């Protein structure tokens, strides 16, 4: 698959118009999607964990919803220097999977060039920065507890099957990461068993959890990180607040002033800020702020022959 010559969304949804209608509003799933084997698979996970090069912080373990320590999955780097990061021991990972643990492998775009190419094309297609993680769950096991993500997520089933339960968000479009104290008692809006070749779209904030069936499950989680209006306006506001009127201190003796008078002064500054923001939005500052929230072209996509080209045409010193 050449991710740059094909519509990558076709590997995640049956119809891009359906995705646009559901975007950040409601979950849905697609079936009979093209195979992703040339991009990522169970064999890719196997190669990564036995490569001897995957850093230990790239893996996590869960059993019955609880996170497990991963220290015992590591081995020293070949030169065994104390400052070197420990690497994943594939045999230790297999032992934990045999005990019913779910394996999560992260930072996939760094260690899997075809996936880096795929996600770069997805970012170019959607305008959203992406991240990926692979989840490997033994039969009838539950991995992560119910939770929400602060990015919209595609759950692309690669192998086996998994039953998913999706519930309404406790807060629409949450700005803060999931906490175990979050109320999860919300209405269930979708229950589905994903088979290989199917994909579930979950908008950010929707609570979800999955359990493997009698078949072990392997899925790829692709998160699309949204630039929000808050992020854009925060940049413009920081620029506006550097102006002289906003650097001025509150009046001398303000602590003893009447609250009503202070509210009048506050309203004046808020009005000034509104005028300044409107001016900035129409000028170069607005253009720069928009450019800052747009995703940058990926420098991690694999281009065959690039290393040889760099060697043949080194930069002048």
N, C-alpha and C positions, 0 to 999 in steps of 0.2 A: 504494500500500500504506500503510495506517495501522498503523504498528508498535505503537501503544498499544492497538489494538482486536483485534489478531490475535496468535497465539502465534508469536513470532519464531523459536522453535526449529524450526518447520515449514519454515523456509527453509534450515536447516542439516542436519537429520536427518529420516529418514522416520518414526522412532518414538522418542519421548522415553524410553520404557522401555529401549530398546536402549542409548541414551546413558547412562542411569543405571547399567546393568549394566557398561558398558565404562569408565566414568568413572575416569580416572587408572590404568586397568589395562591396556587394550589398544586399539590403533587399529582403526577400521572406516570404511567409506565408505557414503554414501547416494546414491541415484540418483533421477532424475525429480523434482527439487525445483522448487517454484514459482520463477518468474523474479525476479531482484533488480534489474531494469533501472530501476525507479523509485527505487531506493536508491543504486545504484552500478553503473558500467559502464565500458567502454573510453572511451566518449565523455566520461565524467566525468573520467578521467585526462587526456584531451586538453584539456578545458576548464581544468583546474587548471594544467597546465604552460604553457598559453598565456594564462593569466589576467593575467600581469604582477604578481601579488600573492603568489605562493607563495615563501616564503623558501628560500634555497639549502640550509640545514641540513635541510630536509624531504625531500631526495632523496639517494639513494645509487646507485652504479653497481657492477656486478660483471661480470667476464668470466672464464669458465672457473674459477669459484670464487674468484677474487682480487678484492678491493675495488680500485676505481679512484678516482683523485682526481676531485673534482667541481668544483674551482675554475673550470675552463673552461666550466662550465655556467651561470655566474652573470653577471649584468649589474648595474650600479649602480641604486639606487632612482631614481625620477624626479627628485628634488631633488638627488641625487648628494652628499648630506652624508656626510662621512667616518664619522660615527657610525651611519649607517643600515645595516641588514642588506642584503646583496646578495640579489637575487631571481633566480628561475629563468628562464633563456633557453630558450624552447620549441624554437627552431630548433637550438640546440646539443644539446639532448636527443635530437632526432630523428637528428642526425648520429651520435651514439654508439649508438643503437639499430640504425642501418644497419650499424654495424661489429660487431654481434653482442653488444653489452652488454645486460645485464638492468637495467632501471630499477626502483627501489624508491621508492615515494612514501609518506611517513609523516605522522603528525599529521593523519590524514584527518578525525577527528571535529571538529577545529577549523575545517577549511576546507570541509567538506561537510555542511551541515545535515541532509539526509535520513539520512545515515549516523550522525550524532550522535543522531538520534531513534531509529534502529534499535538502536544499541548501548546507549542508555539503557534501552530496553525489555528488551534482553537481560540487562543487569545486574539489572534489577528481577526478571526471570524466574529467574535463576540465583543471584543473590547474589554474583557475582564481578565485579570491575572489569574493564573491557575496553579493549583498544587494537587499532588496525587499521593495516594497511599493504597497499598494492597492489603486485603484482609483474607487470611486463610483460617477457616474454622472447621474443626473436626465434626463428624456426624453428631447430630442432635445437641450440639453445644451452643451456648449463648456467649457472645463476646462482650461487647461494651454495653453498659447499662443504658436505658433510655436517656437521650440527650438531644440537644439541638446544636447546630453549627451556625456560625456567623457568616458563612458563605453558603450559597446555593450549591447543592451537591448532585452529581450524577452517580448512581450506583450501577455500574455496568457488570453484570454477572458473566464470569468467564468460564466457570466450571461448577458442576453440582447445582445445588439450589439452596435458597434461603427464604424463610418466611419473614415478611416485614410488616410492621405495625406503625402507622404514621398518625400523629395526633396534632391538633391545632397548637399554634405557639402560645405560650403564656403572655407574650408581648410581641406585637407585630414588628418585624425587622429589628431584632435586638442588637444593641451596640456593644454589649458586654458578653464575654465568653460564658459558657455553661457553668453553673455552680451546682453542687450536690444539694444545695438548699433551695433550688428552684422548684416551684410547684409544678409537678408533672401531671396533675389530675385534670387533663383537658380532653375534649371530645375527639375520639378516633375518627379520622376521615378516610382512611384507606388501609386495607389489609390485602396483601398480595404475596404470592410465592413466586419469586424470581427464578427462572431457569436460565441456563446458559444461552447467550444470544439475546437476552432481554436487558432492559435498562429502566431504572426508576429515577425520576427527577423529584428531588425534595427541596422546596424553597427554604431559604435561611429562616431559622427560628422554629420550624416545624419539628416537633419531638419525634424521634424514631428509634427503633431498635430491631435487631434481626436475630433469628435463631436458625441454625442449619437444620436441614431435614435429615432423613436417613442417608442422604448423600452429603459428603463433605463439601464445603462451599469455598470458592475462591471468587472474590470480586474486587474490582478496581473502583476506588472512590476518587472522583474528580471534582474538586471544589473550585468554584468560580468566585473570586473575591471581589466584592463590589466597591467601586469608588462611590461614596455617598454624597448627597448634597451637603451634609454636615462637613465632610472633609473639604469640599470645595470652598464653602463659605468660611470655614475656619482659616484657610489660607488667605482669603481676601480680608477677613477681619483682622488677622495679625498684621497685615500690611496697613490697614486703616488705622489701627490703634497705635502705630508708631508715629502718627502725626502729632504736632504740638498740642492741640486742644485736649488730647486724651492722655498726654504725659503730665498735664497739670495736676497738682495735688488737690484733694478735697479741701474746702475752705478752712482757714484757721479757726479753730473752735467749733468745728462741725459736730463734734460729739454732743455739744450742749444745744445745738440748733433744733428748732421745731421740725418734726418729721415731715410735715406738709411742705415746708420750704425745701427740705432736702429732696423730696420727691419731685418738686418742680425742677430743681437743678439736674436731677437724674434724667428726667424726661427730655430736657434740653440736650444733654449729651447723647442720649439715644437717638434723637432726631438728627443730630449732627452726624452720628455714625451711619444712619440710614442714607443720608445724602452722600456721604463719602463712599459708601459701598456701591451705590448706584453709579457714581462717577467712575470708580475703579472697574466695575463690570464692563463698562463700555470702552475701556481703553486697553493699553498694553498689559496692565496688571491682570485683567480678566483673561486675556489670551494666555498669559504665562500660567495662571492658576489652572486653566483648563488643560494645558499641556502637561502639567505636573501630575494630574490625576489619570491621564491616559497611560495605558501600559506601554512600556518601552519594548522595542524588538528584543527577542531573546538572544543572548550571546552563548546559549548552551546547546542550541540545535546542532546536530551532527551534520557536517558537510564533508562527504568523502573526498579525500585528497587535500584537505585544507592544511594539514601538517606539512605535507611535502611542498605545498606552495609557499608556506611560511619559510621553510628551510631554503628554498630556491631563491626567495626574494626577501632576505632579512632586512629589518629596518636599519637605516643608516644611523650610526652612533655619532 
